[in-house]
Amino acid sequence: MRSLPVPVALVVFTYLRCAATGDLQLTVGDSTDLSKATVGRVCAQVSNILAAK
């Protein structure tokens, strides 16, 4: 069963935290209660969006 989508504000916060600290998953996931897989997916998606601009 899938859970609810990640709110946009949390996506932005998660990506900015990854970019600022260089810590892609563990600390960011712990601070936001997101799984490592979700943090990695969020960072990859936002990076791809920004690279396309």
Secondary structure, DSSP 8 states (H G I E B T S, - for coil): -------HHHHHHHHHHHHHH---SHHHHHHHT--HHHHHHHHHHHHHHHHH-
